[in-house]
Amino acid sequence: YAALPALALLETGTDANDTAVANALKFVRENANAAAKTYEIALVILLLDRMGNAEDEKTIHLLALRLAAGQNQLGGWGYNCP
């Protein structure tokens, strides 16, 4: 639940070093592997990508694979990803 507010703050011009953004980003990085919901995973990917930190690339890649694994036979997604 921290990724969306952090993205919103960044998109409205808040600096990435702002305390609220920095705290949200720290929380997201520490808990990214626990993300299990489709929207939650997607928002974590968007936030980490937006930050442009090379250290996040492995996490982004792994979360993207989980999203792909969650796709159903009709090409859509449910609420949960494996």
PEPETA-V26631 format. One record per residue. RES is the residue in one letter. PSI is psi in radians with two decimals (NA if undefined). Layout:
# PEPETA-V26631
RES&PSI + RES&PSI
This chain:
# PEPETA-V26631
Y&-0.02 + A&-0.42 + A&-0.78 + L&-0.85 + P&-0.66 + A&-0.76 + L&-0.74 + A&-0.75 + L&-0.77 + L&-0.72 + E&-0.37 + T&0.19 + G&0.05 + T&2.39 + D&2.52 + A&-0.36 + N&-0.03 + D&2.51 + T&-0.77 + A&-0.76 + V&-0.80 + A&-0.74 + N&-0.73 + A&-0.76 + L&-0.73 + K&-0.80 + F&-0.78 + V&-0.82 + R&-0.71 + E&-0.43 + N&0.16 + A&-0.69 + N&-0.31 + A&-0.18 + A&2.28 + A&-0.27 + K&2.50 + T&-0.90 + Y&-0.69 + E&-0.82 + I&-0.78 + A&-0.72 + L&-0.63 + V&-0.77 + I&-0.82 + L&-0.76 + L&-0.86 + L&-0.68 + D&-0.72 + R&-0.57 + M&-0.46 + G&0.44 + N&2.12 + A&-0.49 + E&-0.31 + D&-0.13 + E&-0.70 + K&-0.76 + T&-0.77 + I&-0.80 + H&-0.83 + L&-0.71 + L&-0.64 + A&-0.67 + L&-0.67 + R&-0.67 + L&-0.79 + A&-0.67 + A&-0.42 + G&-0.12 + Q&2.39 + N&3.11 + Q&-0.38 + L&-0.01 + G&0.02 + G&-3.05 + W&2.66 + G&-2.81 + Y&-0.29 + N&2.60 + C&2.59 + P&NA
